[in-house]
């Protein structure tokens, strides 16, 4: 997927570093008993989310190495291996989860800082024979993973805690995806009206949805309806 909000390769690194540190601070407050609690990701516990965050960093590092060094690797060896790695890591003690997220993020940061503008259009397969990912989208992809999964932990950080610029960035991305679904006939058109006066439209804008910017993004991204105002809240595109 191409992120329409993606900018220059280095533009998002300060945001990524800040939100990675915020994520690590939240994870450091969790206990082993907290790991089994449900997350906002359907079917995943907090432990699954933490395991995924670390393995995502590894996968993106591998992708960057493939693009910059020509190693021929893919982001993940296979869909099945990705799922197995997440499941295997989900039940580790909290101290191991925290160390894994910190070390994998640090390694990815080093790889990201090798990127130059001429690398942006290089592409690497996500899995062998699968979707090809544009290297210029990797910083935006990782920032989205860190922010969304931080909120998924339901451990004190939510979309409403995002700075306005990132709230609008992610809302623009989500409404673009909704617009694609509406135009293909798999979702109804919606108009979003935020309490700060911002508006977004997908499709024909048939259904008006109102709320705070954070509540609207939580609904778009995760289907959370708390704080969303509408006559009927439509289902999110599949």
Secondary structure, DSSP 4 states (H G I P E B T S, - for coil): ---TT---TTTTHHHHHHHHHHHHHHHTT--GGGGGSB-SSTT-BHHHHHHHHHHHHHHHHHHHHHHHH-----SSS-HHHHHHHHHHHTTS-HHHHHHHHHHHHHHHHHHHTT--GGGTT-EEESSTTS-EEEGGGHHHHHHHHHHHHHHHT-SS--GGGS-HHHHHHHHHHHHHHHHHHHHHTSS--EEEEETTS-EEEETT--EEEEE-HHHHHHHHHH---TTEE-SS-PPPP-
